[in-house]
Amino acid sequence: MNEEFLGQRKDEKVVGIFRKSALTTQKGYWVFIAFLAVGLVPKLIFREASWTTWFLIIAILVGLVYLGYKYVLWYYTVFILTNERLRVIQQKGFFKRRTTDLELSGIASVSVDTPNIFGVIFKYGTLHLQSSVGDMSIFMLKKPEKVCAEIQNTIAESPKVSAKKSDEEKEDEPRGEIIFEDNDERMVI
């Protein structure tokens, strides 16, 4: 991938860009439909009154603003996986954004949960990352199994992670003979 982003390091390459499922905007659609219904009720009851048209227009506009808000939150929340880190850019409001970087060398484990049958059908789930600095869960992620595999492959191929593991392996080398005795058996490791 030849993608670039703000804050990209020298020699850092983008492996993948991921998003949450578009189903995260579903609440916006339901609220829009509710405002549309609330706007139509006076129009149906008081057919001759001119204020009902304005009430309907205002209800539709409020519903569209909320739907637009949910869409902005979904569209501008992005997960960028590079060969060095996972950058999470979360849109928190129309003008508020949070950026979090998680170094691949600090990730201890990656797992996926599929919440229910709808998660299986619509291919979304929760990605759990455990690291040395804390845990991170990304809910409603689109194709979480693919993202999990991509992160695990990138961690395995990352030169910084490989160098760290080789240093740890040197420390974990046996320094002598360990003997376990269990009843009449004797095991030497």
Wavefront OBJ file of the C-alpha trace (Angstrom):
o trace
v 0.000 0.000 0.000
v 1.235 3.453 -0.829
v -0.899 5.360 1.684
v 0.416 8.251 3.728
v -0.955 9.820 6.895
v -0.122 12.701 9.194
v 2.576 11.695 11.680
v 3.953 8.857 9.573
v 7.525 7.953 10.459
v 10.407 7.581 8.051
v 10.485 4.046 6.569
v 7.050 3.288 8.050
v 4.761 1.531 5.592
v 0.982 1.235 5.767
v -0.122 -2.419 5.838
v -3.870 -1.843 6.061
v -6.606 0.675 6.803
v -9.682 -0.589 8.642
v -13.039 0.810 9.736
v -15.875 -0.079 11.992
v -18.939 -1.671 10.439
v -21.338 0.753 8.764
v -23.977 -0.731 11.056
v -22.676 1.624 13.747
v -24.731 4.308 11.980
v -27.980 2.334 12.391
v -29.023 4.343 15.454
v -28.955 7.451 13.244
v -31.383 5.828 10.804
v -33.758 4.807 13.602
v -33.703 8.299 15.104
v -34.359 9.796 11.661
v -37.354 7.481 11.154
v -38.647 8.367 14.641
v -38.410 12.116 13.927
v -40.109 11.586 10.578
v -42.967 9.729 12.296
v -43.278 12.406 14.994
v -43.363 15.068 12.274
v -46.043 13.235 10.286
v -48.476 12.680 13.178
v -49.612 16.339 13.485
v -49.742 16.594 9.686
v -52.179 13.657 9.569
v -54.311 14.871 12.494
v -54.482 18.605 11.661
v -54.569 18.505 7.870
v -55.563 22.134 7.385
v -53.101 23.758 9.802
v -50.085 25.375 8.127
v -47.806 24.948 11.164
v -47.794 21.161 10.653
v -45.733 21.538 7.480
v -43.080 23.548 9.345
v -43.152 21.045 12.200
v -42.576 18.208 9.710
v -39.701 20.075 8.031
v -38.029 20.810 11.385
v -38.446 17.185 12.507
v -36.883 15.929 9.266
v -33.966 18.371 9.581
v -33.271 17.355 13.188
v -33.360 13.687 12.169
v -30.989 14.350 9.250
v -28.542 16.249 11.482
v -28.409 13.310 13.902
v -27.994 10.844 11.031
v -25.184 13.025 9.653
v -23.567 13.096 13.095
v -23.552 9.275 13.316
v -22.180 9.072 9.761
v -19.333 11.503 10.569
v -18.431 9.456 13.667
v -18.300 6.282 11.553
v -16.528 7.712 8.497
v -13.754 9.559 10.317
v -12.958 6.762 12.777
v -10.080 4.918 11.118
v -7.600 2.231 12.152
v -4.233 2.381 10.370
v -1.947 -0.636 10.658
v 1.680 -0.024 9.730
v 4.750 -2.193 9.969
v 5.567 -0.487 13.313
v 2.286 0.397 15.063
v -1.487 0.465 15.090
v -2.843 4.021 14.935
v -6.429 4.488 16.070
v -8.082 7.750 15.013
v -11.454 8.073 16.746
v -13.919 10.788 15.861
v -15.654 11.750 19.127
v -17.933 14.505 17.824
v -18.165 16.892 14.914
v -14.967 18.655 16.006
v -13.365 16.341 18.561
v -10.913 13.583 17.648
v -8.616 11.251 19.610
v -5.513 9.585 18.162
v -3.891 6.615 19.904
v -0.764 4.742 18.827
v -0.025 1.208 19.936
v 3.441 -0.068 19.090
v 3.392 -3.572 17.586
v 6.305 -4.586 19.794
v 4.118 -3.996 22.862
v 1.175 -6.147 21.738
v 1.058 -9.413 23.684
v -2.086 -10.967 22.204
v -4.866 -10.328 19.710
v -8.294 -11.965 19.859
v -11.719 -11.612 18.243
v -15.259 -11.971 19.589
v -18.321 -12.207 17.373
v -21.236 -10.931 19.477
v -24.196 -12.771 17.967
v -25.721 -14.160 14.765
v -25.939 -10.659 13.281
v -22.182 -10.297 13.757
v -21.674 -13.498 11.781
v -24.110 -12.479 9.024
v -22.925 -8.877 8.671
v -19.259 -9.709 9.416
v -18.550 -7.506 12.421
v -17.178 -8.157 15.873
v -14.910 -6.984 18.656
v -11.124 -6.994 18.386
v -9.269 -7.284 21.711
v -5.639 -6.218 21.961
v -3.604 -6.886 25.088
v -0.375 -4.976 25.456
v 2.202 -4.032 28.019
v 0.525 -0.642 28.532
v -3.062 -1.898 28.823
v -5.922 -3.500 26.963
v -7.792 -2.081 23.981
v -11.110 -3.280 22.585
v -12.469 -2.119 19.247
v -16.199 -2.770 19.002
v -18.241 -3.245 15.815
v -15.114 -3.680 13.674
v -15.751 -4.704 10.081
v -14.231 -8.137 9.238
v -12.452 -8.556 12.592
v -10.957 -11.964 11.724
v -9.199 -10.438 8.726
v -7.917 -7.529 10.828
v -6.736 -9.924 13.563
v -4.824 -12.047 11.036
v -3.334 -8.927 9.445
v -2.127 -7.635 12.829
v -0.662 -11.020 13.798
v 1.136 -11.365 10.457
v 2.497 -7.830 10.710
v 3.724 -8.459 14.260
v 5.471 -11.651 13.121
v 7.157 -9.823 10.208
v 8.061 -6.649 12.111
v 11.843 -6.239 12.487
v 11.509 -4.477 15.874
v 9.382 -7.294 17.279
v 11.761 -9.941 15.904
v 14.755 -8.186 17.489
v 12.932 -7.940 20.835
v 11.979 -11.640 20.743
v 15.542 -12.712 19.954
v 16.759 -10.707 22.975
v 14.149 -12.373 25.187
v 15.082 -15.819 23.884
v 18.681 -15.249 24.910
v 17.514 -14.424 28.428
v 15.247 -17.497 28.568
v 17.935 -20.003 27.562
v 18.300 -22.776 30.128
v 21.155 -22.236 32.505
v 21.339 -25.805 33.682
v 19.446 -29.002 34.093
v 15.918 -28.976 35.524
v 14.792 -32.240 37.049
v 11.160 -33.076 37.797
v 10.449 -36.141 39.874
v 6.941 -37.548 39.862
v 6.441 -40.750 41.832
v 8.735 -43.226 40.118
v 9.362 -41.218 36.930
v 12.195 -38.814 36.487
v 12.176 -36.208 33.695
v 15.162 -34.128 32.665
v 14.578 -31.009 30.650
l 1 2 3 4 5 6 7 8 9 10 11 12 13 14 15 16 17 18 19 20 21 22 23 24 25 26 27 28 29 30 31 32 33 34 35 36 37 38 39 40 41 42 43 44 45 46 47 48 49 50 51 52 53 54 55 56 57 58 59 60 61 62 63 64 65 66 67 68 69 70 71 72 73 74 75 76 77 78 79 80 81 82 83 84 85 86 87 88 89 90 91 92 93 94 95 96 97 98 99 100 101 102 103 104 105 106 107 108 109 110 111 112 113 114 115 116 117 118 119 120 121 122 123 124 125 126 127 128 129 130 131 132 133 134 135 136 137 138 139 140 141 142 143 144 145 146 147 148 149 150 151 152 153 154 155 156 157 158 159 160 161 162 163 164 165 166 167 168 169 170 171 172 173 174 175 176 177 178 179 180 181 182 183 184 185 186 187 188 189
